[in-house]
Each structure stands twice: as C-alpha cells, then as structure tokens.
Amino acid sequence: MTIIPKIKCPRCQSLKLYKFGKDPYGYQKYQCRDCRRQFSTKPKSNTKRSSKHPRCPKCGKASFIHHDYKHYTNYRCSDKNCYHSFFIAKPTTIDNPSSSCLSGKSNFKRMRFPLFVIITALNLYFLNNSSTRKISQFLYITYNIRVSHVSVASWAKKFAPLFDSISNRLSSTIDLSSSDEWHADETVVKINGKKHYLWFIIDSETRFIINFHLSPYRNSNQAFSLFKRAKEFGTPNTIVTDRYWAYKVPVKSIFNGAKHIRVESFKDDISNNIIESFHKEFKAWYKSKRGFNCFKSANNLIATFAFFFNYIRPHSSLNNLTPAQVAGAKYDDRARSNWLLSA
C-alpha cells in the first residue's frame, strides 16, 4: 500500500495513511496507520456524488460495469455485501422489428375497383381464411364483378402501411402496463421454401398482439428487436416464455422489474398455452396460403393479419369484442366499419 500525504487523520492529525477501498457512494476511504481510524473523502454536505452509472436497484448504492455488450450492459453493485447484478438495454443499438418496416400504399386512392369490393376481399382473405381464387369467384357470383386472383393477392399485400397507421392512431389510447402477464413465443414459417422464425408477444387478458418480428435467425438479437417496440405499451408484471435461452437477457434488460417465468412443462401452474393456442389460429390462416413467396410480402401479410386480429375480428371468449376494445381502444362496431371506409 502507498502512504498518502497531505490528507490528515481527523482523530490524531497523522499523515501516515493507507488507501482502504471505497465507501458505498464511491468515495475513496483511508485508514490511519497510527490510530487505525477509518474515514473517507466524502464532502460534509449530504449531496451524493453524481455517477454516470445507474444505482443498484436492490440497495441504491453505486455500481460498476461488469460486462459491456452490443445490445446491453451488465452492471454490478459496488457493495460487496450486495453485489447485485442487473442489466440495462441500449435502445439505439437494437435493430427495429420487421413490424416497423412495411412498404406499400397508405391510402385507397387511384384504385380501379370500388372500395367496398376491396374491403370485402380483404375481410374474406384475413378473417375467413379464403384463397385468392375463391375470393375472385365469390365476387363474380355475388356482385358480377370480375377480379383476378392476382389483384386480390396484391390488395392483401399493398395496404399494410395504411392499416399500420390506423393501428398506431388507435393504440395511443391503449395502456397494457397494468397487465399481469405477457406471453412470448416463436413459430416457424416458410418463405420461398426456406425456414424463417416468426416471433409474437401477446397480452394474456385481452389477447392483443403487442408486436411481431419476422427473421431468418433464432437468437437473442431477434428477441431484443421483438421487445423493443413492445416496450412502448408499458411493462407488465410478468413475462412468460418457454425455456429457450434467447429470452433471458432481453427480458431482464428491457423489462427491468418484470418477473420472468420460463415455463418448463404444460403441467405447470402458469403455462404458455395462450400463445400456443394463438399459433394454431395463425397456422390455420397461414397453411391456406401455402407459404410465402418473399420476405417483403410475408412481412406485409403478417402485419395486416395482426391488424384484423386486433381491431376487426370479434372474439367469442371476449364477449364478442375485439382485443383492442378490451384493451381500451375507443371505438364501436359502427366506427369499426366507418374508419376502414374513410381511410
């Protein structure tokens, strides 16, 4: 140890001092060599020294960087009696989810066919799991309007930004921070014959699809992207996932304070059956389309499916209300038809 001059012991005024670690607030501590008195250089005022690192959420004392990664930083408490480890996300380094990268038309202008024909075709496509050829046949038999099945497929893809803008406007009145559980899971879809992973996170009480993310990979970076936009709806009490390792750090760093339950078996008291049941509904719609042709069209179709699931389709388990209405969105059945036509 090095003897520090110029600083005197407050008891015996000795200059023979040793460095003796740091106090809980990060100030240097010393020990007198003569009288063994311990003291720190903390100012007499009660103001704490500002630190660029966050305080320990467990004891409120100073922390230091234990590990620094691309998407998050792992901090540890400076107090050896606590030594709590916690994670803080870096939002600027996390990639945006695919749900925020939509392309197409943002209005119904300059369309060849009447608007009610387009709306009818979209309802049949996303709500009734009908194929484009059957929708084309239905429009001809019912309204005597000849529409190619290629046109119907184009309508289903190109209006994703329009429905996303409506969703953003209505979701401003939705607050899911008081929700008990959010469920997250991933499923496999095929795009041009290649395996891709589709990540969903939904609310257990309202069945509201909070966010989705489509990616060719299955790792923690994709889980970060999924949770990044979901964080805008608040922080629930609990996040429920399966035992996959990729969820562990993103949940801790983004939803700091939320309890993470990793379901091991379907026989547990808390299971992931809610989102597994939703995956069955999605797969029933997906299989009728016989896969997707490209990433861009798949992303647009899934985004529009999520919009119809959240805001258009009434659920019998929710007293014939939509998930958005149960979550607090302010619109009724008549408005649901009108803002589609007036969009």
ZIRA-V545527 format. One record per pair of residues at least 24 apart in sequence whose ideal C-beta (glycine too) atoms are under 10 Angstrom apart, sorted by the first residue. I is the first residue (numbers start at 0). GAP is how many residues later the second one is. D is the distance in Angstrom with one decimal. If there is no record, write none. Layout:
i: {I | I}
gap: {GAP | GAP}
d: {D | D}
This chain:
i: {0 | 0 | 2 | 3 | 3 | 6 | 6 | 7 | 7 | 8 | 8 | 8 | 8 | 8 | 8 | 8 | 9 | 9 | 9 | 10 | 10 | 10 | 10 | 11 | 11 | 20 | 20 | 21 | 21 | 21 | 22 | 22 | 22 | 22 | 23 | 23 | 23 | 23 | 23 | 23 | 23 | 23 | 23 | 23 | 23 | 24 | 24 | 24 | 24 | 24 | 24 | 25 | 25 | 25 | 25 | 25 | 25 | 25 | 25 | 26 | 50 | 52 | 52 | 53 | 53 | 53 | 54 | 55 | 55 | 55 | 55 | 55 | 56 | 56 | 56 | 56 | 57 | 57 | 57 | 57 | 57 | 58 | 58 | 62 | 68 | 68 | 68 | 68 | 69 | 69 | 69 | 70 | 70 | 70 | 70 | 70 | 70 | 70 | 70 | 70 | 70 | 70 | 71 | 71 | 71 | 71 | 71 | 71 | 71 | 72 | 73 | 73 | 73 | 84 | 85 | 85 | 85 | 85 | 86 | 86 | 86 | 86 | 86 | 86 | 86 | 86 | 87 | 87 | 87 | 87 | 88 | 88 | 88 | 88 | 88 | 88 | 88 | 88 | 88 | 88 | 88 | 89 | 89 | 90 | 90 | 90 | 90 | 92 | 93 | 93 | 93 | 93 | 93 | 93 | 93 | 93 | 93 | 93 | 94 | 94 | 94 | 94 | 94 | 94 | 94 | 95 | 95 | 95 | 95 | 96 | 96 | 96 | 96 | 96 | 96 | 96 | 96 | 96 | 96 | 96 | 96 | 96 | 96 | 96 | 97 | 97 | 97 | 97 | 97 | 97 | 97 | 97 | 97 | 97 | 97 | 97 | 97 | 97 | 97 | 97 | 97 | 97 | 98 | 98 | 98 | 98 | 98 | 98 | 98 | 98 | 98 | 98 | 98 | 98 | 98 | 98 | 98 | 98 | 98 | 98 | 99 | 99 | 99 | 99 | 99 | 99 | 99 | 100 | 100 | 100 | 100 | 100 | 100 | 101 | 101 | 101 | 101 | 101 | 101 | 101 | 101 | 101 | 101 | 101 | 101 | 101 | 101 | 102 | 102 | 102 | 102 | 102 | 102 | 102 | 102 | 103 | 103 | 103 | 103 | 103 | 103 | 103 | 103 | 103 | 103 | 103 | 103 | 103 | 103 | 104 | 104 | 104 | 104 | 104 | 104 | 104 | 105 | 105 | 105 | 105 | 105 | 105 | 105 | 105 | 105 | 106 | 106 | 106 | 106 | 106 | 107 | 107 | 107 | 107 | 107 | 107 | 107 | 110 | 110 | 110 | 111 | 111 | 112 | 112 | 112 | 112 | 112 | 112 | 113 | 113 | 114 | 114 | 114 | 114 | 115 | 115 | 115 | 116 | 116 | 116 | 116 | 116 | 116 | 117 | 117 | 117 | 117 | 117 | 117 | 117 | 118 | 118 | 118 | 118 | 118 | 118 | 119 | 120 | 120 | 120 | 120 | 120 | 120 | 121 | 121 | 121 | 121 | 121 | 121 | 121 | 121 | 121 | 122 | 122 | 122 | 122 | 123 | 124 | 124 | 124 | 124 | 124 | 124 | 124 | 124 | 124 | 124 | 124 | 125 | 125 | 125 | 125 | 125 | 125 | 125 | 125 | 125 | 125 | 125 | 125 | 126 | 126 | 126 | 126 | 126 | 126 | 127 | 127 | 128 | 128 | 128 | 128 | 128 | 128 | 128 | 129 | 130 | 130 | 130 | 131 | 131 | 133 | 152 | 152 | 152 | 152 | 153 | 154 | 155 | 155 | 155 | 155 | 155 | 155 | 156 | 156 | 156 | 156 | 156 | 156 | 156 | 156 | 156 | 156 | 157 | 157 | 157 | 158 | 158 | 158 | 158 | 158 | 159 | 159 | 159 | 159 | 159 | 159 | 159 | 159 | 159 | 159 | 159 | 160 | 160 | 160 | 161 | 161 | 161 | 161 | 162 | 162 | 162 | 162 | 162 | 162 | 162 | 162 | 162 | 162 | 162 | 162 | 163 | 163 | 163 | 163 | 163 | 164 | 165 | 165 | 165 | 165 | 165 | 166 | 166 | 166 | 166 | 166 | 166 | 166 | 166 | 167 | 168 | 168 | 169 | 169 | 169 | 169 | 169 | 169 | 169 | 169 | 169 | 169 | 169 | 170 | 170 | 170 | 170 | 170 | 170 | 170 | 170 | 170 | 170 | 171 | 171 | 172 | 172 | 172 | 172 | 172 | 172 | 173 | 173 | 173 | 173 | 173 | 173 | 173 | 173 | 173 | 173 | 173 | 173 | 173 | 173 | 173 | 174 | 174 | 174 | 174 | 175 | 175 | 175 | 175 | 175 | 175 | 175 | 175 | 175 | 175 | 175 | 175 | 175 | 176 | 176 | 176 | 176 | 176 | 177 | 177 | 177 | 177 | 177 | 178 | 178 | 178 | 178 | 178 | 178 | 178 | 178 | 178 | 178 | 178 | 178 | 178 | 179 | 179 | 179 | 179 | 179 | 179 | 179 | 180 | 180 | 180 | 180 | 180 | 180 | 180 | 180 | 180 | 180 | 180 | 180 | 181 | 181 | 181 | 181 | 181 | 181 | 181 | 181 | 181 | 181 | 181 | 181 | 181 | 181 | 181 | 181 | 181 | 181 | 181 | 182 | 182 | 182 | 182 | 182 | 182 | 182 | 182 | 182 | 182 | 182 | 182 | 182 | 182 | 182 | 182 | 182 | 182 | 182 | 183 | 183 | 183 | 183 | 183 | 183 | 183 | 183 | 183 | 183 | 183 | 183 | 183 | 183 | 183 | 183 | 184 | 184 | 184 | 184 | 184 | 184 | 184 | 184 | 184 | 184 | 184 | 184 | 185 | 185 | 185 | 185 | 185 | 185 | 185 | 185 | 185 | 185 | 185 | 185 | 185 | 185 | 185 | 186 | 186 | 186 | 186 | 186 | 186 | 186 | 186 | 187 | 187 | 188 | 188 | 188 | 188 | 188 | 188 | 188 | 188 | 188 | 189 | 189 | 189 | 189 | 189 | 190 | 190 | 190 | 190 | 190 | 190 | 190 | 190 | 190 | 190 | 191 | 191 | 191 | 191 | 191 | 191 | 192 | 192 | 193 | 193 | 195 | 195 | 195 | 195 | 196 | 197 | 197 | 197 | 197 | 197 | 197 | 198 | 198 | 198 | 198 | 198 | 198 | 199 | 199 | 199 | 199 | 199 | 199 | 199 | 200 | 200 | 200 | 200 | 200 | 200 | 200 | 200 | 200 | 200 | 201 | 201 | 201 | 201 | 201 | 201 | 201 | 201 | 202 | 202 | 202 | 202 | 202 | 202 | 202 | 203 | 203 | 203 | 203 | 203 | 203 | 203 | 203 | 204 | 204 | 204 | 204 | 204 | 204 | 205 | 205 | 205 | 205 | 205 | 205 | 205 | 205 | 205 | 205 | 205 | 205 | 206 | 206 | 206 | 206 | 206 | 206 | 206 | 206 | 206 | 206 | 206 | 206 | 206 | 206 | 206 | 207 | 207 | 207 | 207 | 207 | 207 | 207 | 207 | 207 | 207 | 207 | 207 | 207 | 207 | 208 | 208 | 208 | 208 | 208 | 208 | 208 | 208 | 208 | 208 | 208 | 209 | 209 | 209 | 209 | 209 | 209 | 210 | 211 | 211 | 211 | 211 | 211 | 211 | 212 | 212 | 213 | 213 | 213 | 213 | 213 | 213 | 214 | 215 | 216 | 217 | 217 | 218 | 218 | 218 | 219 | 219 | 219 | 219 | 219 | 219 | 219 | 219 | 220 | 220 | 221 | 221 | 222 | 222 | 222 | 222 | 222 | 222 | 223 | 223 | 223 | 223 | 224 | 225 | 225 | 226 | 226 | 226 | 226 | 227 | 229 | 229 | 230 | 232 | 237 | 239 | 239 | 239 | 239 | 239 | 239 | 239 | 240 | 240 | 241 | 241 | 241 | 241 | 276 | 277 | 280 | 280 | 280 | 281 | 281 | 284 | 310 | 310 | 310 | 311 | 311 | 311}
gap: {30 | 32 | 30 | 24 | 26 | 32 | 34 | 24 | 31 | 24 | 25 | 26 | 27 | 28 | 29 | 30 | 25 | 27 | 29 | 24 | 25 | 26 | 28 | 24 | 25 | 57 | 59 | 40 | 56 | 57 | 38 | 39 | 55 | 56 | 24 | 32 | 35 | 36 | 37 | 38 | 53 | 54 | 55 | 57 | 58 | 24 | 26 | 30 | 36 | 37 | 53 | 24 | 25 | 27 | 35 | 36 | 37 | 38 | 52 | 35 | 27 | 25 | 35 | 32 | 34 | 202 | 31 | 26 | 27 | 28 | 29 | 30 | 27 | 29 | 199 | 200 | 24 | 25 | 26 | 27 | 28 | 24 | 25 | 25 | 24 | 151 | 180 | 184 | 24 | 151 | 154 | 24 | 149 | 150 | 152 | 153 | 154 | 157 | 178 | 179 | 182 | 183 | 148 | 152 | 177 | 178 | 180 | 181 | 182 | 180 | 175 | 178 | 179 | 167 | 166 | 167 | 170 | 171 | 161 | 162 | 163 | 164 | 165 | 166 | 167 | 169 | 164 | 165 | 166 | 168 | 135 | 138 | 139 | 142 | 160 | 161 | 163 | 164 | 165 | 166 | 167 | 134 | 163 | 133 | 137 | 140 | 163 | 131 | 127 | 130 | 131 | 132 | 133 | 134 | 135 | 156 | 159 | 160 | 118 | 120 | 126 | 127 | 129 | 130 | 133 | 117 | 129 | 132 | 133 | 102 | 114 | 115 | 116 | 117 | 118 | 125 | 127 | 128 | 129 | 130 | 131 | 132 | 133 | 202 | 98 | 100 | 101 | 113 | 114 | 115 | 116 | 117 | 124 | 127 | 128 | 197 | 198 | 200 | 201 | 202 | 204 | 205 | 61 | 65 | 68 | 100 | 110 | 111 | 112 | 113 | 114 | 115 | 126 | 127 | 130 | 131 | 200 | 203 | 204 | 207 | 64 | 111 | 113 | 125 | 128 | 129 | 203 | 113 | 194 | 195 | 198 | 199 | 202 | 55 | 57 | 58 | 59 | 60 | 61 | 62 | 63 | 194 | 197 | 198 | 200 | 201 | 202 | 54 | 55 | 57 | 58 | 193 | 194 | 196 | 197 | 50 | 53 | 54 | 55 | 56 | 57 | 58 | 59 | 60 | 192 | 193 | 196 | 199 | 200 | 50 | 52 | 53 | 54 | 55 | 56 | 57 | 52 | 53 | 54 | 55 | 56 | 57 | 58 | 59 | 237 | 52 | 54 | 55 | 58 | 236 | 47 | 51 | 54 | 232 | 233 | 234 | 235 | 44 | 47 | 48 | 35 | 39 | 26 | 32 | 33 | 34 | 38 | 42 | 29 | 31 | 225 | 226 | 227 | 228 | 27 | 224 | 225 | 26 | 28 | 30 | 34 | 35 | 38 | 29 | 33 | 34 | 37 | 38 | 41 | 222 | 36 | 40 | 218 | 221 | 222 | 224 | 25 | 26 | 30 | 31 | 32 | 34 | 35 | 30 | 33 | 34 | 37 | 41 | 182 | 186 | 190 | 218 | 185 | 189 | 190 | 217 | 28 | 27 | 28 | 30 | 31 | 160 | 163 | 164 | 176 | 179 | 180 | 183 | 30 | 37 | 159 | 175 | 178 | 179 | 180 | 181 | 182 | 183 | 186 | 187 | 158 | 178 | 181 | 182 | 185 | 186 | 157 | 160 | 152 | 155 | 156 | 157 | 158 | 159 | 160 | 158 | 157 | 158 | 159 | 24 | 157 | 154 | 136 | 140 | 144 | 148 | 143 | 149 | 133 | 141 | 144 | 145 | 148 | 149 | 136 | 137 | 139 | 140 | 141 | 142 | 143 | 144 | 146 | 147 | 139 | 142 | 146 | 141 | 144 | 145 | 148 | 184 | 136 | 137 | 139 | 140 | 141 | 142 | 143 | 144 | 145 | 146 | 147 | 139 | 142 | 143 | 142 | 145 | 178 | 181 | 137 | 140 | 141 | 142 | 143 | 144 | 145 | 147 | 148 | 149 | 177 | 180 | 136 | 139 | 140 | 142 | 143 | 178 | 141 | 145 | 173 | 174 | 177 | 42 | 136 | 139 | 140 | 143 | 144 | 157 | 162 | 64 | 160 | 170 | 137 | 140 | 141 | 154 | 155 | 157 | 158 | 159 | 160 | 161 | 169 | 37 | 39 | 61 | 62 | 139 | 140 | 153 | 156 | 157 | 158 | 60 | 157 | 151 | 154 | 155 | 156 | 157 | 158 | 29 | 32 | 34 | 36 | 58 | 59 | 60 | 136 | 149 | 150 | 152 | 153 | 154 | 155 | 156 | 58 | 59 | 152 | 153 | 27 | 29 | 30 | 32 | 34 | 54 | 56 | 57 | 58 | 59 | 60 | 151 | 152 | 56 | 57 | 58 | 59 | 60 | 27 | 56 | 57 | 58 | 59 | 24 | 25 | 26 | 27 | 29 | 31 | 54 | 55 | 56 | 57 | 58 | 59 | 148 | 24 | 25 | 56 | 57 | 58 | 60 | 90 | 24 | 55 | 56 | 57 | 58 | 59 | 77 | 78 | 80 | 89 | 91 | 93 | 26 | 28 | 29 | 45 | 48 | 51 | 52 | 53 | 54 | 55 | 56 | 57 | 58 | 59 | 69 | 73 | 76 | 92 | 93 | 24 | 27 | 53 | 55 | 56 | 57 | 58 | 59 | 78 | 80 | 87 | 88 | 89 | 90 | 91 | 92 | 93 | 94 | 95 | 26 | 27 | 39 | 42 | 43 | 46 | 55 | 56 | 57 | 58 | 60 | 63 | 66 | 67 | 88 | 91 | 55 | 56 | 57 | 59 | 62 | 78 | 87 | 89 | 90 | 91 | 93 | 94 | 26 | 27 | 28 | 29 | 32 | 36 | 37 | 40 | 55 | 56 | 58 | 60 | 61 | 89 | 93 | 88 | 89 | 91 | 92 | 93 | 95 | 96 | 99 | 30 | 95 | 25 | 93 | 94 | 97 | 100 | 102 | 103 | 109 | 113 | 96 | 100 | 101 | 102 | 108 | 25 | 100 | 101 | 102 | 103 | 104 | 105 | 106 | 107 | 108 | 99 | 100 | 101 | 102 | 103 | 106 | 98 | 100 | 97 | 101 | 96 | 99 | 102 | 103 | 25 | 81 | 84 | 88 | 100 | 101 | 104 | 24 | 26 | 27 | 28 | 47 | 48 | 26 | 75 | 78 | 79 | 82 | 102 | 106 | 25 | 26 | 28 | 29 | 32 | 35 | 38 | 39 | 40 | 74 | 28 | 72 | 73 | 76 | 104 | 107 | 108 | 121 | 27 | 30 | 33 | 71 | 120 | 123 | 124 | 32 | 34 | 36 | 66 | 68 | 69 | 70 | 71 | 31 | 69 | 113 | 118 | 121 | 122 | 104 | 109 | 112 | 115 | 116 | 117 | 118 | 119 | 120 | 121 | 122 | 123 | 67 | 68 | 70 | 71 | 74 | 102 | 103 | 108 | 110 | 111 | 115 | 116 | 117 | 119 | 120 | 25 | 98 | 101 | 102 | 103 | 110 | 114 | 115 | 116 | 117 | 118 | 119 | 120 | 121 | 66 | 69 | 73 | 93 | 96 | 97 | 98 | 100 | 101 | 114 | 115 | 24 | 26 | 96 | 100 | 113 | 117 | 95 | 70 | 87 | 90 | 91 | 93 | 94 | 86 | 89 | 78 | 81 | 84 | 85 | 88 | 89 | 80 | 79 | 29 | 26 | 28 | 25 | 26 | 27 | 24 | 25 | 26 | 27 | 28 | 29 | 30 | 33 | 25 | 29 | 24 | 28 | 24 | 25 | 26 | 27 | 28 | 31 | 25 | 26 | 29 | 30 | 25 | 24 | 28 | 24 | 26 | 27 | 28 | 26 | 24 | 25 | 24 | 94 | 32 | 28 | 30 | 31 | 32 | 33 | 34 | 35 | 31 | 34 | 29 | 30 | 33 | 34 | 40 | 31 | 24 | 28 | 32 | 24 | 27 | 24 | 25 | 28 | 29 | 24 | 25 | 28}
d: {9.0 | 9.4 | 7.6 | 9.0 | 6.6 | 9.2 | 7.4 | 9.0 | 10.0 | 8.6 | 7.2 | 6.5 | 9.6 | 5.5 | 9.8 | 7.3 | 10.0 | 6.9 | 5.7 | 5.3 | 9.4 | 4.5 | 8.4 | 9.9 | 7.2 | 9.6 | 9.1 | 8.2 | 6.9 | 9.8 | 9.3 | 9.0 | 9.1 | 9.6 | 9.7 | 9.5 | 8.1 | 8.8 | 4.4 | 6.8 | 9.2 | 7.0 | 5.6 | 9.5 | 9.1 | 6.1 | 8.5 | 9.9 | 7.1 | 6.0 | 8.8 | 10.0 | 6.3 | 9.1 | 8.6 | 4.4 | 9.4 | 8.9 | 6.6 | 9.4 | 9.7 | 9.1 | 9.2 | 8.0 | 6.2 | 9.6 | 10.0 | 6.2 | 9.2 | 5.4 | 9.5 | 7.2 | 7.4 | 5.8 | 7.2 | 7.6 | 6.0 | 9.6 | 4.3 | 9.7 | 7.8 | 9.8 | 7.0 | 9.7 | 9.2 | 9.7 | 8.5 | 9.4 | 8.9 | 8.1 | 9.3 | 9.0 | 7.7 | 6.8 | 9.7 | 5.0 | 9.4 | 9.5 | 8.3 | 7.8 | 7.5 | 9.3 | 9.4 | 7.9 | 6.4 | 7.9 | 8.3 | 4.1 | 8.3 | 8.2 | 8.6 | 9.4 | 8.6 | 9.3 | 7.4 | 8.5 | 7.1 | 9.9 | 9.7 | 6.2 | 8.9 | 9.2 | 4.6 | 3.7 | 8.7 | 7.3 | 9.5 | 6.1 | 9.4 | 7.3 | 7.3 | 8.5 | 8.2 | 8.7 | 9.2 | 7.7 | 9.0 | 4.0 | 4.8 | 9.3 | 8.2 | 9.4 | 8.5 | 9.5 | 6.7 | 8.4 | 8.5 | 8.9 | 8.1 | 4.8 | 6.2 | 10.0 | 8.6 | 4.9 | 9.8 | 9.0 | 9.8 | 8.5 | 9.3 | 9.2 | 7.1 | 8.6 | 7.6 | 5.1 | 8.0 | 9.2 | 6.7 | 7.0 | 7.4 | 8.1 | 6.1 | 7.2 | 4.0 | 8.3 | 8.7 | 8.6 | 9.3 | 4.5 | 5.9 | 8.9 | 6.5 | 5.3 | 8.6 | 9.8 | 9.9 | 9.1 | 9.1 | 9.9 | 7.5 | 5.3 | 4.4 | 6.8 | 9.5 | 7.8 | 9.5 | 8.1 | 9.7 | 9.0 | 4.9 | 9.9 | 8.2 | 8.3 | 9.7 | 8.0 | 9.7 | 9.7 | 9.4 | 9.9 | 5.8 | 5.2 | 6.4 | 8.1 | 9.2 | 8.9 | 6.5 | 9.8 | 7.7 | 8.1 | 5.9 | 7.6 | 8.4 | 9.0 | 9.3 | 9.3 | 9.0 | 6.3 | 9.4 | 9.5 | 9.9 | 8.9 | 6.8 | 9.7 | 9.4 | 10.0 | 9.8 | 4.5 | 4.9 | 9.4 | 8.9 | 5.5 | 9.7 | 9.0 | 6.8 | 5.9 | 10.0 | 5.6 | 9.1 | 9.2 | 8.6 | 7.6 | 6.9 | 6.5 | 9.7 | 8.6 | 7.1 | 9.5 | 6.5 | 4.0 | 6.1 | 5.2 | 5.2 | 7.6 | 9.6 | 9.4 | 9.2 | 9.7 | 6.1 | 9.7 | 9.5 | 9.6 | 9.8 | 5.0 | 5.8 | 8.8 | 6.8 | 6.2 | 9.9 | 8.4 | 9.5 | 4.8 | 5.1 | 9.6 | 8.7 | 6.2 | 9.0 | 8.8 | 9.3 | 6.3 | 9.4 | 7.0 | 9.9 | 7.6 | 7.5 | 9.4 | 8.8 | 9.5 | 6.6 | 8.6 | 9.9 | 9.9 | 9.4 | 8.3 | 9.0 | 7.1 | 9.9 | 6.5 | 7.7 | 8.8 | 9.2 | 8.3 | 8.9 | 6.2 | 9.6 | 9.2 | 8.9 | 10.0 | 7.6 | 7.0 | 6.0 | 6.9 | 9.9 | 9.8 | 9.2 | 9.3 | 9.3 | 9.0 | 5.5 | 9.9 | 8.1 | 9.8 | 9.5 | 10.0 | 8.6 | 5.9 | 6.9 | 9.6 | 9.7 | 7.2 | 8.5 | 5.1 | 9.8 | 5.8 | 7.9 | 8.7 | 6.3 | 6.5 | 7.4 | 9.1 | 7.6 | 7.7 | 9.1 | 8.7 | 7.9 | 7.5 | 9.3 | 9.2 | 8.6 | 6.8 | 8.6 | 8.0 | 5.1 | 9.1 | 9.4 | 9.0 | 9.0 | 8.7 | 9.2 | 8.9 | 7.4 | 9.9 | 7.4 | 8.6 | 6.2 | 5.6 | 9.6 | 8.3 | 4.2 | 8.1 | 7.7 | 8.2 | 9.0 | 9.6 | 6.1 | 9.1 | 6.9 | 5.6 | 9.5 | 9.5 | 9.6 | 6.3 | 5.2 | 9.3 | 8.7 | 4.6 | 8.7 | 7.5 | 6.2 | 7.7 | 8.6 | 7.7 | 8.8 | 9.6 | 9.3 | 9.4 | 8.6 | 9.3 | 9.6 | 9.8 | 9.2 | 8.7 | 8.0 | 6.1 | 6.6 | 9.3 | 9.8 | 9.8 | 8.2 | 5.0 | 9.2 | 9.4 | 4.7 | 6.1 | 9.9 | 8.0 | 9.5 | 7.5 | 9.7 | 8.4 | 9.9 | 6.8 | 9.5 | 8.7 | 9.8 | 9.4 | 7.8 | 3.8 | 7.6 | 8.8 | 4.7 | 5.1 | 9.7 | 9.8 | 8.1 | 8.4 | 8.7 | 9.9 | 9.2 | 9.4 | 9.5 | 5.9 | 9.6 | 7.2 | 5.5 | 9.9 | 8.9 | 4.2 | 8.0 | 9.9 | 8.3 | 9.4 | 8.8 | 8.2 | 9.4 | 6.1 | 8.6 | 9.4 | 7.2 | 8.2 | 7.3 | 7.4 | 6.6 | 8.0 | 6.2 | 9.8 | 8.7 | 8.1 | 5.5 | 7.0 | 6.8 | 8.4 | 9.5 | 9.9 | 9.7 | 8.9 | 9.8 | 8.8 | 6.6 | 6.2 | 9.8 | 9.7 | 9.8 | 4.8 | 8.0 | 6.8 | 8.6 | 9.1 | 9.4 | 8.4 | 7.5 | 8.6 | 9.3 | 7.7 | 8.5 | 9.6 | 7.2 | 9.9 | 9.1 | 9.2 | 8.8 | 5.8 | 5.7 | 5.5 | 9.3 | 9.5 | 8.7 | 7.4 | 9.4 | 10.0 | 6.6 | 9.2 | 9.5 | 9.6 | 6.8 | 9.9 | 4.7 | 5.1 | 5.7 | 9.6 | 7.2 | 5.9 | 8.2 | 6.5 | 5.4 | 8.5 | 7.4 | 7.0 | 6.9 | 9.0 | 9.8 | 4.5 | 5.3 | 9.0 | 6.7 | 6.4 | 8.6 | 7.2 | 2.5 | 5.7 | 7.0 | 9.2 | 9.5 | 7.5 | 9.7 | 8.1 | 8.2 | 5.2 | 7.1 | 5.8 | 7.6 | 9.0 | 9.4 | 8.6 | 7.6 | 9.2 | 4.5 | 7.2 | 8.8 | 8.7 | 6.5 | 6.7 | 6.7 | 5.2 | 6.2 | 9.8 | 10.0 | 7.7 | 6.3 | 7.1 | 4.7 | 7.6 | 5.4 | 9.8 | 9.4 | 8.1 | 7.5 | 9.8 | 8.1 | 9.7 | 6.7 | 10.0 | 9.4 | 7.4 | 8.8 | 9.6 | 9.2 | 4.6 | 9.0 | 7.3 | 5.4 | 7.0 | 9.3 | 9.7 | 8.4 | 8.3 | 9.8 | 9.4 | 9.9 | 9.6 | 9.8 | 9.4 | 8.1 | 4.8 | 7.6 | 9.8 | 9.7 | 9.2 | 9.7 | 9.3 | 5.7 | 8.8 | 5.1 | 4.1 | 8.7 | 10.0 | 8.4 | 9.0 | 9.3 | 7.7 | 6.9 | 7.8 | 8.4 | 6.6 | 7.3 | 5.0 | 8.7 | 9.6 | 6.5 | 9.3 | 8.3 | 8.5 | 7.1 | 8.9 | 6.7 | 6.3 | 8.7 | 9.2 | 9.6 | 6.0 | 9.4 | 4.6 | 7.0 | 8.7 | 7.0 | 9.9 | 8.7 | 10.0 | 9.0 | 6.6 | 8.1 | 8.6 | 8.6 | 9.5 | 8.9 | 7.8 | 8.8 | 9.5 | 9.6 | 9.2 | 9.2 | 9.2 | 9.5 | 5.0 | 9.9 | 7.3 | 7.3 | 8.9 | 9.0 | 9.7 | 7.6 | 9.0 | 8.8 | 6.3 | 9.8 | 7.5 | 6.8 | 7.0 | 8.3 | 9.1 | 9.2 | 4.5 | 7.1 | 9.3 | 8.2 | 7.1 | 4.7 | 7.5 | 6.7 | 5.7 | 9.7 | 8.8 | 5.2 | 9.4 | 7.8 | 7.3 | 6.0 | 6.3 | 8.4 | 9.1 | 7.6 | 9.9 | 9.9 | 9.5 | 8.4 | 7.5 | 7.5 | 10.0 | 6.9 | 9.0 | 8.0 | 8.9 | 8.7 | 9.8 | 6.8 | 7.1 | 8.1 | 4.5 | 9.3 | 9.7 | 9.9 | 8.1 | 6.3 | 6.9 | 7.6 | 7.8 | 9.4 | 8.5 | 6.0 | 7.2 | 9.4 | 5.2 | 9.5 | 9.9 | 8.4 | 9.9 | 9.2 | 8.1 | 9.8 | 6.9 | 5.7 | 6.0 | 9.8 | 9.5 | 9.6 | 8.3 | 9.8 | 8.3 | 7.6 | 9.0 | 7.6 | 9.1 | 6.9 | 8.7 | 8.8 | 7.6 | 9.6 | 9.9 | 10.0 | 5.3 | 8.7 | 9.7 | 9.6 | 9.5 | 9.4 | 7.4 | 8.3 | 9.1 | 9.5 | 7.4 | 9.2 | 9.2 | 4.8 | 7.9 | 8.7 | 4.3 | 4.3 | 8.5 | 9.9 | 7.5 | 9.6 | 9.2 | 7.3 | 10.0 | 8.4 | 8.7 | 6.3 | 7.5 | 6.6 | 9.2 | 4.6 | 10.0 | 7.6 | 9.0 | 8.5 | 9.7 | 8.9 | 5.8 | 9.6 | 9.9 | 8.9 | 4.0 | 6.4 | 9.8 | 7.4 | 4.8 | 9.6 | 9.1 | 9.8 | 7.9 | 9.6 | 9.9 | 9.0 | 4.7 | 8.8 | 5.9 | 5.5 | 7.3 | 9.6 | 9.6 | 9.5 | 9.6 | 9.3 | 9.9 | 9.5 | 8.7 | 9.6 | 9.1 | 6.1 | 7.5 | 9.1 | 5.9 | 9.5 | 9.7 | 9.4 | 7.2 | 6.4 | 5.4 | 6.3 | 9.3 | 9.4 | 8.0 | 9.9 | 8.2 | 7.0 | 9.8 | 9.2 | 5.5 | 9.5 | 7.6 | 4.2 | 7.8 | 7.9 | 5.9 | 5.9 | 10.0 | 8.3 | 8.9 | 7.3 | 9.2 | 5.5 | 8.9 | 8.3 | 4.3 | 8.0 | 9.1 | 8.4 | 4.8 | 8.1 | 7.2 | 9.0 | 7.8 | 9.6 | 7.2 | 8.9 | 4.6 | 6.9 | 7.0 | 8.2 | 8.6 | 7.2 | 8.9 | 7.9 | 9.9 | 6.2 | 8.0 | 5.7 | 9.9 | 8.2 | 8.2 | 7.0 | 9.1 | 10.0 | 6.0 | 9.5 | 9.5 | 9.9 | 8.5 | 9.8 | 8.0 | 9.7 | 9.2 | 8.4 | 9.1 | 7.1 | 9.3 | 9.2 | 6.6 | 9.4 | 7.9}
